[in-house]
């Protein structure tokens, strides 16, 4: 798509809007994706006095190329704020993440943060998680065992991507259809040996969602946190 496409312009506007939550002195987690890309660009242009950690090699390279100081999660410690994207957002603020295969690092960074702000375009808002599929990061040791366990939980299909995560692990996508209880499914997936991390993020983690739409940017605030 060209930069004159309304959806592209909306993503840029939303990403730059989210950067407004970043102020001098903050420790900031930088997410991965086409909308949060513009958050990072805005921060690079504004050059606030911040320290960052990145959720992917791609984000690390972009942020450092723009002059932002990026360090490891262990070095930065607790975070004031993380801004990241999502592949699905349901009405309870539960998320599907992992389209870019970065969900393990993204979940670590989000869990380190006092505040977690999600930036998406309006096509990512869904009535229930599931249509996108549920990304899984999986060890090489016994992928077939993991696939069988996930199918036994109700997945109609489990496929393996050609790419690997930045951690060097396999990335799979499980098709559960409409997910009635994302938190329960997340708990069950976490108990399967061999799954490093899954792409369901509970709504309790999310402070707000910045949404890019045809009529501009709006915010959905999670009042149930």
N, CA, C and O of each residue as an XYZ file, in Angstrom:
900
protein
N       0.847     -1.207      0.000
C       0.000      0.000      0.000
C       0.877      1.251      0.000
O       1.974      1.250      0.558
N       0.399      2.283     -0.611
C       1.127      3.540     -0.639
C       0.817      4.347      0.612
O      -0.122      4.050      1.350
N       1.640      5.390      0.833
C       1.448      6.205      2.028
C       0.243      7.133      1.906
O      -0.072      7.872      2.839
N      -0.434      7.093      0.749
C      -1.666      7.865      0.611
C      -2.891      7.026      0.984
O      -4.005      7.548      1.022
N      -2.702      5.765      1.252
C      -3.794      4.892      1.651
C      -4.341      5.348      3.002
O      -3.557      5.559      3.928
N      -5.655      5.506      3.148
C      -6.216      6.008      4.406
C      -5.858      5.149      5.613
O      -5.638      5.678      6.702
N      -5.797      3.824      5.432
C      -5.461      2.955      6.561
C      -4.020      3.172      7.012
O      -3.731      3.161      8.208
N      -3.120      3.368      6.054
C      -1.717      3.622      6.391
C      -1.594      4.942      7.134
O      -0.880      5.037      8.132
N      -2.292      5.961      6.644
C      -2.248      7.266      7.314
C      -2.820      7.164      8.735
O      -2.293      7.777      9.663
N      -3.892      6.395      8.899
C      -4.506      6.231     10.219
C      -3.553      5.521     11.174
O      -3.446      5.900     12.341
N      -2.865      4.501     10.688
C      -1.886      3.804     11.527
C      -0.783      4.754     11.994
O      -0.382      4.735     13.158
N      -0.307      5.571     11.081
C       0.733      6.528     11.451
C       0.219      7.499     12.517
O       0.916      7.787     13.490
N      -0.990      7.993     12.327
C      -1.558      8.944     13.282
C      -1.706      8.308     14.668
O      -1.390      8.934     15.679
N      -2.184      7.073     14.707
C      -2.374      6.390     15.986
C      -1.045      6.087     16.648
O      -0.895      6.269     17.857
N      -0.086      5.628     15.872
C       1.229      5.327     16.439
C       1.891      6.552     17.019
O       2.474      6.496     18.101
N       1.804      7.658     16.307
C       2.394      8.897     16.813
C       1.616      9.408     18.034
O       2.208      9.959     18.962
N       0.299      9.224     18.030
C      -0.514      9.624     19.182
C      -0.058      8.885     20.441
O       0.082      9.499     21.499
N       0.171      7.596     20.340
C       0.576      6.802     21.508
C       1.911      7.260     22.067
O       2.156      7.150     23.269
N       2.770      7.770     21.208
C       4.069      8.264     21.675
C       3.921      9.434     22.640
O       4.846      9.743     23.391
N       2.761     10.087     22.622
C       2.517     11.206     23.529
C       2.475     10.793     24.991
O       2.584     11.645     25.873
N       2.318      9.504     25.264
C       2.330      9.032     26.656
C       3.741      8.888     27.215
O       3.918      8.640     28.407
N       4.736      9.043     26.360
C       6.129      8.910     26.779
C       6.679     10.276     27.166
O       6.608     11.225     26.385
N       7.229     10.373     28.374
C       7.813     11.622     28.843
C       9.246     11.387     29.323
O       9.664     10.250     29.540
N       9.981     12.473     29.481
C      11.377     12.380     29.909
C      11.507     11.585     31.203
O      10.684     11.700     32.110
N      12.551     10.785     31.265
C      12.853     10.016     32.466
C      12.239      8.631     32.500
O      12.522      7.850     33.409
N      11.400      8.313     31.518
C      10.722      7.019     31.517
C      11.630      5.886     31.038
O      12.583      6.082     30.285
N      11.281      4.690     31.517
C      11.842      3.436     30.992
C      10.723      2.795     30.167
O       9.658      2.473     30.693
N      10.978      2.616     28.868
C       9.903      2.324     27.918
C      10.152      1.011     27.165
O      11.249      0.769     26.660
N       9.120      0.176     27.100
C       9.157     -1.008     26.263
C       8.612     -0.685     24.885
O       7.535     -0.104     24.755
N       9.356     -1.062     23.859
C       8.974     -0.780     22.477
C       8.531     -2.070     21.806
O       9.291     -3.035     21.729
N       7.288     -2.078     21.317
C       6.716     -3.259     20.704
C       7.106     -3.421     19.250
O       8.014     -2.762     18.743
N       6.383     -4.328     18.591
C       6.687     -4.711     17.218
C       5.415     -4.618     16.386
O       4.335     -4.975     16.857
N       5.539     -4.140     15.150
C       4.374     -4.115     14.271
C       4.284     -2.839     13.473
O       5.023     -1.884     13.708
N       3.349     -2.835     12.506
C       3.273     -1.743     11.541
C       2.710     -0.456     12.119
O       2.970      0.621     11.584
N       1.939     -0.545     13.206
C       1.392      0.678     13.811
C       2.342      1.244     14.856
O       2.600      2.448     14.873
N       2.864      0.390     15.726
C       3.814      0.865     16.735
C       5.130      1.318     16.084
O       5.915      2.026     16.714
N       5.371      0.921     14.847
C       6.504      1.448     14.081
C       6.507      2.971     14.131
O       7.553      3.602     14.285
N       5.300      3.554     13.997
C       5.212      5.016     13.958
C       5.395      5.638     15.343
O       5.797      6.796     15.457
N       5.101      4.874     16.389
C       5.428      5.337     17.742
C       6.934      5.501     17.881
O       7.414      6.496     18.423
N       7.661      4.529     17.392
C       9.118      4.557     17.491
C       9.696      5.684     16.637
O      10.628      6.373     17.051
N       9.134      5.863     15.447
C       9.587      6.963     14.586
C       9.356      8.307     15.272
O      10.231      9.173     15.262
N       8.178      8.476     15.868
C       7.865      9.728     16.573
C       8.832      9.964     17.722
O       9.297     11.086     17.924
N       9.138      8.915     18.476
C      10.089      9.067     19.587
C      11.481      9.410     19.075
O      12.197     10.203     19.686
N      11.857      8.813     17.959
C      13.155      9.138     17.374
C      13.237     10.596     16.951
O      14.277     11.237     17.106
N      12.141     11.116     16.419
C      12.117     12.512     15.986
C      12.099     13.459     17.182
O      12.733     14.514     17.159
N      11.367     13.074     18.224
C      11.221     13.938     19.395
C      12.406     13.842     20.337
O      12.729     14.803     21.035
N      13.056     12.684     20.359
C      14.260     12.438     21.163
C      14.084     12.777     22.638
O      14.855     13.572     23.174
N      13.083     12.192     23.314
C      12.964     12.420     24.752
C      14.098     11.717     25.502
O      14.763     10.838     24.954
N      14.308     12.108     26.740
C      15.360     11.521     27.580
C      14.810     10.243     28.218
O      14.330     10.257     29.351
N      14.890      9.142     27.471
C      14.330      7.873     27.928
C      15.328      6.746     27.695
O      16.284      6.882     26.932
N      15.079      5.636     28.369
C      15.797      4.395     28.121
C      14.765      3.370     27.660
O      13.668      3.306     28.215
N      15.098      2.577     26.665
C      14.132      1.642     26.080
C      14.648      0.218     26.107
O      15.851     -0.027     26.203
N      13.715     -0.717     26.021
C      14.046     -2.098     25.683
C      13.120     -2.510     24.553
O      12.010     -1.992     24.431
N      13.576     -3.445     23.723
C      12.868     -3.784     22.494
C      12.355     -5.220     22.538
O      12.960     -6.091     23.164
N      11.223     -5.452     21.859
C      10.593     -6.767     21.853
C      11.027     -7.640     20.677
O      10.619     -8.798     20.583
N      11.843     -7.099     19.785
C      12.308     -7.888     18.641
C      13.594     -7.280     18.104
O      13.926     -6.132     18.398
N      14.306     -8.061     17.318
C      15.508     -7.552     16.654
C      15.134     -6.407     15.720
O      15.843     -5.405     15.639
N      14.025     -6.563     15.023
C      13.553     -5.517     14.101
C      13.344     -4.197     14.837
O      13.789     -3.146     14.374
N      12.671     -4.252     15.976
C      12.412     -3.037     16.749
C      13.702     -2.464     17.308
O      13.902     -1.249     17.288
N      14.576     -3.323     17.804
C      15.864     -2.867     18.320
C      16.632     -2.101     17.241
O      17.173     -1.025     17.497
N      16.674     -2.664     16.042
C      17.436     -2.036     14.960
C      16.817     -0.698     14.551
O      17.538      0.271     14.309
N      15.481     -0.643     14.473
C      14.818      0.614     14.119
C      15.084      1.678     15.177
O      15.462      2.804     14.854
N      14.885      1.315     16.437
C      15.033      2.299     17.507
C      16.459      2.831     17.606
O      16.664      4.035     17.765
N      17.431      1.951     17.514
C      18.823      2.409     17.610
C      19.211      3.245     16.399
O      20.004      4.180     16.516
N      18.651      2.912     15.227
C      18.968      3.701     14.026
C      18.429      5.117     14.139
O      18.923      6.032     13.481
N      17.402      5.297     14.985
C      16.799      6.615     15.178
C      17.390      7.353     16.381
O      16.937      8.441     16.735
N      18.394      6.756     16.998
C      19.100      7.431     18.083
C      18.570      7.160     19.469
O      19.028      7.781     20.429
N      17.600      6.235     19.612
C      17.086      5.904     20.942
C      18.043      4.957     21.652
O      18.686      4.116     21.024
N      18.126      5.106     22.958
C      18.985      4.231     23.755
C      18.216      2.962     24.087
O      17.184      3.017     24.756
N      18.709      1.823     23.624
C      18.031      0.543     23.816
C      18.955     -0.405     24.568
O      20.099     -0.621     24.168
N      18.447     -0.969     25.663
C      19.222     -1.900     26.468
C      18.399     -3.172     26.677
O      17.231     -3.238     26.292
N      19.018     -4.174     27.287
C      18.328     -5.443     27.501
C      17.292     -5.317     28.615
O      17.383     -4.399     29.431
N      16.306     -6.220     28.669
C      15.348     -6.203     29.778
C      16.023     -6.323     31.139
O      15.607     -5.659     32.088
N      17.049     -7.150     31.252
C      17.728     -7.302     32.534
C      18.396     -6.005     32.985
O      18.433     -5.691     34.174
N      18.921     -5.261     32.017
C      19.601     -4.005     32.356
C      18.613     -2.911     32.727
O      18.879     -2.113     33.626
N      17.471     -2.866     32.041
C      16.524     -1.776     32.288
C      15.676     -2.023     33.528
O      15.236     -1.067     34.168
N      15.437     -3.292     33.885
C      14.614     -3.596     35.061
C      13.149     -3.301     34.796
O      12.659     -3.535     33.691
N      12.444     -2.789     35.798
C      11.017     -2.493     35.652
C      10.806     -1.363     34.650
O      11.656     -0.489     34.483
N       9.651     -1.402     33.989
C       9.319     -0.405     32.970
C       8.149      0.462     33.423
O       7.237     -0.007     34.104
N       8.191      1.728     33.035
C       7.072      2.628     33.305
C       5.931      2.397     32.319
O       4.759      2.528     32.672
N       6.283      2.055     31.085
C       5.291      2.012     30.017
C       5.784      1.114     28.894
O       6.962      1.137     28.538
N       4.865      0.318     28.334
C       5.148     -0.399     27.087
C       4.052     -0.059     26.089
O       2.871     -0.021     26.433
N       4.462      0.189     24.845
C       3.528      0.433     23.742
C       3.758     -0.649     22.699
O       4.878     -0.834     22.224
N       2.695     -1.364     22.342
C       2.838     -2.479     21.418
C       1.566     -2.620     20.584
O       0.544     -2.004     20.888
N       1.635     -3.425     19.546
C       0.490     -3.678     18.698
C      -0.231     -4.952     19.104
O       0.095     -5.550     20.129
N      -1.211     -5.374     18.307
C      -1.938     -6.617     18.532
C      -2.582     -7.048     17.228
O      -2.823     -6.233     16.338
N      -2.858     -8.346     17.127
C      -3.522     -8.897     15.947
C      -5.023     -8.990     16.135
O      -5.775     -8.962     15.161
N      -5.468     -9.101     17.384
C      -6.890     -9.075     17.734
C      -7.054     -8.432     19.100
O      -6.213     -8.606     19.983
N      -8.137     -7.689     19.270
C      -8.522     -7.123     20.568
C     -10.010     -7.384     20.748
O     -10.815     -6.980     19.909
N     -10.391     -8.066     21.851
C     -11.818     -8.322     22.072
C     -12.407     -7.268     23.014
O     -11.656     -6.443     23.534
N     -13.711     -7.266     23.252
C     -14.326     -6.213     24.082
C     -13.835     -6.189     25.527
O     -14.002     -5.182     26.216
N     -13.233     -7.283     25.997
C     -12.686     -7.327     27.358
C     -11.193     -7.019     27.384
O     -10.528     -7.219     28.400
N     -10.667     -6.528     26.254
C      -9.266     -6.123     26.113
C      -8.298     -7.306     26.066
O      -7.085     -7.106     26.113
N      -8.816     -8.536     25.973
C      -7.934     -9.665     25.710
C      -7.333     -9.506     24.320
O      -7.984     -8.993     23.409
N      -6.097     -9.944     24.161
C      -5.385     -9.759     22.904
C      -4.929    -11.086     22.313
O      -4.625    -12.033     23.039
N      -4.885    -11.142     20.990
C      -4.064    -12.125     20.285
C      -2.859    -11.391     19.744
O      -3.000    -10.376     19.062
N      -1.668    -11.898     20.044
C      -0.430    -11.330     19.529
C       0.441    -12.460     19.000
O       0.237    -13.625     19.343
N       1.400    -12.116     18.174
C       2.322    -13.114     17.651
C       2.340    -13.231     16.150
O       3.004    -14.111     15.602
N       1.605    -12.336     15.461
C       1.659    -12.349     14.008
C       3.069    -12.146     13.484
O       3.430    -12.658     12.424
N       3.858    -11.398     14.229
C       5.257    -11.183     13.870
C       6.212    -12.112     14.571
O       7.426    -11.914     14.513
N       5.679    -13.137     15.243
C       6.466    -14.172     15.925
C       7.288    -13.637     17.097
O       8.279    -14.248     17.497
N       6.870    -12.488     17.649
C       7.629    -11.878     18.749
C       6.894    -11.965     20.085
O       7.267    -11.270     21.030
N       5.856    -12.804     20.186
C       4.972    -12.739     21.347
C       5.629    -13.130     22.662
O       5.208    -12.653     23.716
N       6.646    -13.982     22.635
C       7.314    -14.326     23.900
C       8.018    -13.105     24.476
O       7.835    -12.769     25.646
N       8.813    -12.453     23.660
C       9.505    -11.248     24.127
C       8.504    -10.137     24.451
O       8.689     -9.384     25.407
N       7.445    -10.044     23.649
C       6.432     -9.019     23.900
C       5.738     -9.237     25.244
O       5.440     -8.279     25.956
N       5.483    -10.496     25.584
C       4.805    -10.764     26.852
C       5.728    -10.492     28.038
O       5.281     -9.980     29.065
N       7.000    -10.828     27.908
C       7.967    -10.528     28.963
C       8.014     -9.022     29.225
O       7.959     -8.578     30.372
N       8.118     -8.248     28.147
C       8.246     -6.794     28.282
C       6.954     -6.185     28.826
O       6.998     -5.303     29.684
N       5.815     -6.647     28.337
C       4.535     -6.118     28.835
C       4.369     -6.406     30.322
O       3.871     -5.563     31.067
N       4.784     -7.595     30.756
C       4.652     -7.967     32.165
C       5.584     -7.168     33.068
O       5.354     -7.083     34.274
N       6.626     -6.584     32.499
C       7.560     -5.750     33.256
C       7.021     -4.348     33.482
O       7.606     -3.575     34.240
N       5.911     -4.008     32.833
C       5.478     -2.617     32.735
C       4.355     -2.262     33.702
O       3.433     -3.044     33.932
N       4.461     -1.072     34.255
C       3.375     -0.548     35.076
C       2.157     -0.217     34.212
O       1.019     -0.319     34.671
N       2.399      0.176     32.968
C       1.321      0.541     32.042
C       1.585     -0.119     30.696
O       2.716     -0.136     30.211
N       0.517     -0.670     30.093
C       0.623     -1.344     28.800
C      -0.421     -0.735     27.874
O      -1.624     -0.886     28.086
N       0.059     -0.044     26.844
C      -0.816      0.613     25.874
C      -0.684     -0.106     24.541
O       0.423     -0.336     24.054
N      -1.824     -0.458     23.954
C      -1.865     -1.201     22.702
C      -2.315     -0.269     21.580
O      -3.254      0.509     21.749
N      -1.648     -0.353     20.446
C      -1.956      0.491     19.295
C      -2.337     -0.405     18.117
O      -1.554     -1.261     17.705
N      -3.543     -0.206     17.577
C      -4.021     -1.039     16.470
C      -4.818     -0.201     15.480
O      -5.205      0.928     15.778
N      -5.060     -0.770     14.293
C      -6.072     -0.174     13.428
C      -7.390     -0.893     13.693
O      -7.402     -1.999     14.233
N      -8.477     -0.272     13.319
C      -9.797     -0.741     13.743
C     -10.164     -2.126     13.213
O     -11.092     -2.750     13.728
N      -9.458     -2.616     12.197
C      -9.731     -3.965     11.703
C      -9.327     -5.033     12.713
O      -9.737     -6.187     12.585
N      -8.529     -4.667     13.716
C      -8.078     -5.644     14.723
C      -9.080     -5.803     15.865
O      -8.900     -6.672     16.718
N     -10.128     -4.984     15.897
C     -11.161     -5.114     16.931
C     -12.123     -6.227     16.530
O     -12.706     -6.191     15.446
N     -12.287     -7.215     17.406
C     -13.123     -8.382     17.100
C     -14.120     -8.617     18.228
O     -13.908     -8.177     19.358
N     -15.205     -9.312     17.914
C     -16.186     -9.666     18.947
C     -15.642    -10.736     19.894
O     -16.009    -10.776     21.068
N     -14.765    -11.602     19.378
C     -14.141    -12.650     20.192
C     -12.821    -13.032     19.540
O     -12.698    -13.006     18.315
N     -11.837    -13.384     20.355
C     -10.567    -13.847     19.807
C     -10.783    -15.164     19.059
O     -11.723    -15.911     19.332
N      -9.880    -15.424     18.106
C      -9.915    -16.708     17.431
C      -9.733    -16.685     15.939
O      -8.984    -17.515     15.423
N     -10.383    -15.769     15.189
C     -10.262    -15.801     13.731
C      -8.820    -15.725     13.224
O      -8.486    -16.353     12.220
N      -7.966    -14.965     13.906
C      -6.576    -14.826     13.475
C      -5.796    -16.118     13.668
O      -4.815    -16.365     12.966
N      -6.231    -16.947     14.620
C      -5.430    -18.085     15.061
C      -4.661    -17.709     16.308
O      -4.534    -16.528     16.629
N      -4.148    -18.701     17.014
C      -3.396    -18.463     18.244
C      -1.938    -18.851     18.030
O      -1.630    -20.039     17.931
N      -1.028    -17.867     17.956
C       0.388    -18.175     17.761
C       0.992    -18.880     18.980
O       0.655    -18.584     20.126
N       1.886    -19.812     18.695
C       2.594    -20.554     19.733
C       4.078    -20.567     19.402
O       4.453    -20.824     18.258
N       4.925    -20.294     20.386
C       6.358    -20.511     20.222
C       6.684    -21.849     20.870
O       6.344    -22.086     22.029
N       7.345    -22.722     20.114
C       7.472    -24.128     20.512
C       8.925    -24.588     20.376
O       9.615    -24.225     19.423
N       9.375    -25.388     21.334
C      10.711    -25.973     21.262
C      10.799    -26.999     20.132
O       9.807    -27.624     19.757
N      12.017    -27.156     19.601
C      12.270    -28.143     18.557
C      12.169    -29.586     19.037
O      11.986    -30.494     18.227
N      12.284    -29.802     20.317
C      12.484    -31.145     20.865
C      11.376    -32.123     20.478
O      11.672    -33.248     20.074
N      10.117    -31.727     20.589
C       9.012    -32.652     20.306
C       7.804    -31.891     19.756
O       6.745    -31.877     20.383
N       7.956    -31.258     18.587
C       6.855    -30.440     18.065
C       5.597    -31.245     17.778
O       4.489    -30.736     17.948
N       5.748    -32.491     17.346
C       4.579    -33.315     17.079
C       3.789    -33.607     18.339
O       2.559    -33.655     18.310
N       4.492    -33.803     19.448
C       3.828    -34.026     20.734
C       3.020    -32.796     21.120
O       1.885    -32.905     21.583
N       3.614    -31.628     20.924
C       2.911    -30.383     21.234
C       1.680    -30.227     20.346
O       0.602    -29.885     20.833
N       1.836    -30.474     19.063
C       0.692    -30.352     18.154
C      -0.461    -31.264     18.561
O      -1.622    -30.855     18.537
N      -0.140    -32.492     18.930
C      -1.199    -33.427     19.338
C      -1.893    -32.944     20.607
O      -3.111    -33.070     20.741
N      -1.116    -32.392     21.535
C      -1.702    -31.889     22.783
C      -2.624    -30.704     22.519
O      -3.681    -30.583     23.138
N      -2.220    -29.830     21.599
C      -3.034    -28.657     21.283
C      -4.312    -29.080     20.552
O      -5.387    -28.535     20.803
N      -4.185    -30.044     19.657
C      -5.390    -30.557     18.975
C      -6.341    -31.215     19.977
O      -7.559    -31.092     19.852
N      -5.787    -31.909     20.963
C      -6.624    -32.563     21.977
C      -7.396    -31.547     22.801
O      -8.415    -31.878     23.407
N      -6.903    -30.291     22.827
C      -7.602    -29.228     23.543
C      -8.720    -28.605     22.702
O      -9.475    -27.764     23.191
N      -8.821    -29.019     21.443
C      -9.902    -28.510     20.618
C      -9.491    -27.754     19.375
O     -10.351    -27.265     18.643
N      -8.194    -27.645     19.114
C      -7.757    -26.945     17.903
C      -8.090    -27.772     16.676
O      -7.777    -28.962     16.627
N      -8.718    -27.159     15.688
C      -9.054    -27.856     14.449
C      -7.819    -28.115     13.611
O      -7.770    -29.086     12.855
N      -6.817    -27.252     13.740
C      -5.584    -27.401     12.967
C      -4.457    -26.700     13.715
O      -4.684    -25.720     14.425
N      -3.245    -27.210     13.549
C      -2.051    -26.578     14.089
C      -0.988    -26.648     13.004
O      -0.554    -27.736     12.625
N      -0.566    -25.484     12.500
C       0.415    -25.426     11.418
C       1.702    -24.783     11.896
O       1.705    -24.006     12.851
N       2.787    -25.111     11.228
C       4.102    -24.582     11.581
C       4.552    -23.592     10.514
O       4.491    -23.896      9.323
N       4.996    -22.424     10.923
C       5.467    -21.407      9.978
C       6.859    -21.750      9.461
O       7.590    -22.528     10.073
N       7.210    -21.158      8.330
C       8.544    -21.333      7.759
C       9.587    -20.546      8.538
O      10.762    -20.911      8.558
N       9.151    -19.459      9.185
C      10.101    -18.630      9.943
C      10.205    -19.118     11.383
O       9.351    -19.861     11.868
N      11.258    -18.688     12.049
C      11.431    -18.964     13.467
C      11.361    -17.658     14.251
O      11.452    -16.570     13.682
N      11.197    -17.783     15.561
C      11.207    -16.595     16.418
C      12.628    -16.056     16.538
O      13.589    -16.724     16.157
N      12.752    -14.845     17.069
C      14.081    -14.287     17.326
C      14.848    -15.126     18.346
O      16.068    -15.007     18.456
N      14.136    -15.972     19.091
C      14.772    -16.867     20.058
C      15.236    -18.170     19.421
O      15.835    -19.010     20.092
N      14.962    -18.345     18.118
C      15.385    -19.540     17.403
C      14.422    -20.706     17.484
O      14.744    -21.805     17.033
N      13.244    -20.486     18.051
C      12.277    -21.562     18.221
C      11.276    -21.625     17.069
O      11.151    -20.693     16.276
N      10.565    -22.758     17.002
C       9.495    -22.919     16.026
C       8.329    -21.995     16.368
O       8.109    -21.659     17.532
N       7.585    -21.589     15.340
C       6.374    -20.805     15.545
C       5.218    -21.543     14.880
O       5.268    -21.846     13.688
N       4.178    -21.829     15.659
C       2.988    -22.518     15.165
C       1.770    -21.626     15.309
O       1.780    -20.651     16.060
N       0.721    -21.976     14.578
C      -0.557    -21.283     14.695
C      -1.643    -22.329     14.910
O      -1.811    -23.247     14.107
N      -2.381    -22.172     16.015
C      -3.466    -23.090     16.346
C      -4.800    -22.445     16.021
O      -5.032    -21.283     16.354
N      -5.677    -23.198     15.371
C      -6.995    -22.680     14.979
C      -8.062    -23.262     15.908
O      -8.481    -24.409     15.753
N      -8.490    -22.453     16.869
C      -9.506    -22.876     17.827
C     -10.904    -22.400     17.451
O     -11.868    -22.715     18.149
N     -11.033    -21.640     16.352
C     -12.317    -21.022     16.061
C     -12.575    -19.911     17.066
O     -11.635    -19.335     17.612
N     -13.834    -19.610     17.311
C     -14.178    -18.585     18.293
C     -13.781    -19.054     19.696
O     -14.165    -20.141     20.128
N     -13.021    -18.234     20.391
C     -12.534    -18.589     21.732
C     -13.478    -17.972     22.761
O     -13.497    -16.755     22.946
N     -14.247    -18.807     23.416
C     -15.255    -18.324     24.359
C     -14.635    -17.782     25.637
O     -15.143    -16.824     26.220
N     -13.538    -18.391     26.074
C     -12.891    -17.996     27.334
C     -11.389    -17.924     27.113
O     -10.684    -18.903     27.362
N     -10.880    -16.775     26.646
C      -9.455    -16.664     26.346
C      -8.555    -16.909     27.552
O      -7.477    -17.487     27.409
N      -8.979    -16.479     28.729
C      -8.138    -16.646     29.921
C      -7.998    -18.125     30.265
O      -6.908    -18.574     30.617
N      -9.082    -18.885     30.168
C      -9.019    -20.319     30.446
C      -8.144    -21.033     29.418
O      -7.355    -21.907     29.774
N      -8.281    -20.663     28.146
C      -7.453    -21.277     27.109
C      -5.983    -20.928     27.326
O      -5.111    -21.779     27.153
N      -5.708    -19.692     27.699
C      -4.330    -19.278     27.968
C      -3.725    -20.114     29.085
O      -2.575    -20.543     28.994
N      -4.500    -20.344     30.138
C      -4.016    -21.145     31.263
C      -3.721    -22.579     30.830
O      -2.712    -23.157     31.231
N      -4.601    -23.146     30.015
C      -4.418    -24.515     29.557
C      -3.206    -24.649     28.632
O      -2.441    -25.607     28.741
N      -3.034    -23.690     27.725
C      -1.884    -23.734     26.820
C      -0.571    -23.625     27.579
O       0.415    -24.275     27.229
N      -0.564    -22.810     28.604
C       0.658    -22.611     29.388
C       1.101    -23.884     30.102
O       2.264    -24.002     30.489
N       0.190    -24.837     30.281
C       0.505    -26.084     30.982
C       1.047    -27.167     30.054
O       1.448    -28.231     30.525
N       1.067    -26.917     28.743
C       1.568    -27.925     27.801
C       3.089    -27.842     27.727
O       3.620    -26.817     27.300
N       3.804    -28.890     28.132
C       5.265    -28.874     28.033
C       5.708    -28.740     26.578
O       5.170    -29.407     25.694
N       6.675    -27.887     26.340
C       7.178    -27.663     24.989
C       6.712    -26.360     24.383
O       7.338    -25.851     23.453
N       5.606    -25.802     24.900
C       5.187    -24.467     24.470
C       5.957    -23.446     25.301
O       5.793    -23.360     26.518
N       6.793    -22.681     24.623
C       7.562    -21.642     25.320
C       6.625    -20.520     25.741
O       6.695    -20.038     26.872
N       5.748    -20.103     24.833
C       4.769    -19.057     25.130
C       3.690    -19.073     24.070
O       3.931    -19.460     22.927
N       2.493    -18.649     24.458
C       1.376    -18.528     23.516
C       1.036    -17.053     23.331
O       1.514    -16.192     24.069
N       0.193    -16.778     22.324
C      -0.083    -15.394     21.945
C      -1.325    -14.779     22.541
O      -1.770    -13.733     22.067
N      -1.910    -15.390     23.572
C      -3.059    -14.788     24.248
C      -2.564    -13.934     25.411
O      -1.877    -14.425     26.306
N      -2.922    -12.656     25.387
C      -2.573    -11.724     26.455
C      -3.865    -11.350     27.175
O      -4.792    -10.867     26.525
N      -3.966    -11.548     28.483
C      -5.214    -11.242     29.183
C      -5.481     -9.744     29.243
O      -4.558     -8.934     29.315
N      -6.758     -9.397     29.213
C      -7.145     -7.991     29.258
C      -6.689     -7.275     30.510
O      -6.565     -6.050     30.511
N      -6.438     -8.014     31.573
C      -5.980     -7.397     32.822
C      -4.632     -6.707     32.669
O      -4.265     -5.881     33.505
N      -3.896     -7.030     31.621
C      -2.593     -6.401     31.389
C      -2.734     -5.034     30.738
O      -1.826     -4.209     30.840
N      -3.855     -4.777     30.070
C      -3.978     -3.655     29.131
C      -4.615     -2.445     29.802
O      -5.700     -2.549     30.374
N      -3.943     -1.298     29.733
C      -4.512     -0.058     30.260
C      -5.486      0.574     29.278
O      -6.579      0.993     29.659
N      -5.084      0.641     28.007
C      -5.918      1.281     26.989
C      -5.487      0.793     25.611
O      -4.384      0.278     25.430
N      -6.382      0.967     24.648
C      -6.097      0.648     23.254
C      -6.298      1.904     22.432
O      -7.375      2.502     22.457
N      -5.278      2.305     21.710
C      -5.352      3.431     20.779
C      -5.706      2.861     19.416
O      -4.974      2.034     18.871
N      -6.834      3.305     18.865
C      -7.390      2.704     17.652
C      -7.321      3.687     16.485
O      -7.808      4.813     16.580
N      -6.718      3.252     15.400
C      -6.678      4.043     14.177
C      -7.882      3.686     13.322
O      -8.126      2.514     13.036
N      -8.632      4.701     12.916
C      -9.805      4.459     12.087
C      -9.929      5.476     10.980
O      -9.154      6.429     10.904
N     -10.908      5.270     10.124
C     -11.116      6.169      8.977
C     -11.443      7.583      9.411
O     -11.168      8.537      8.683
N     -12.038      7.730     10.607
C     -12.429      9.059     11.084
C     -11.432      9.633     12.087
O     -11.703     10.654     12.721
N     -10.280      8.980     12.232
C      -9.268      9.483     13.146
C      -8.922      8.491     14.236
O      -9.200      7.297     14.116
N      -8.314      8.991     15.303
C      -7.829      8.155     16.400
C      -8.782      8.238     17.586
O      -9.224      9.324     17.963
N      -9.092      7.094     18.164
C      -9.876      7.070     19.399
C      -9.207      6.135     20.389
O      -8.358      5.323     20.020
N      -9.599      6.259     21.651
C      -9.023      5.424     22.694
C     -10.113      4.626     23.395
O     -11.195      5.136     23.688
N      -9.803      3.372     23.652
C     -10.641      2.517     24.487
C      -9.893      2.312     25.793
O      -8.784      1.777     25.801
N     -10.495      2.736     26.896
C      -9.822      2.672     28.197
C     -10.407      1.511     29.002
O     -11.625      1.365     29.108
N      -9.537      0.703     29.555
C      -9.949     -0.461     30.332
C     -10.246     -0.040     31.766
O      -9.326      0.154     32.561
N     -11.494      0.099     32.092
C     -11.899      0.537     33.443
C     -11.966     -0.624     34.428
O     -12.218     -0.417     35.615
N     -11.739     -1.856     33.939
C     -11.872     -3.022     34.802
C     -10.550     -3.537     35.342
O     -10.503     -4.595     35.969
N      -9.476     -2.796     35.103
C      -8.166     -3.221     35.602
C      -8.092     -3.026     37.110
O      -7.067     -3.325     37.722
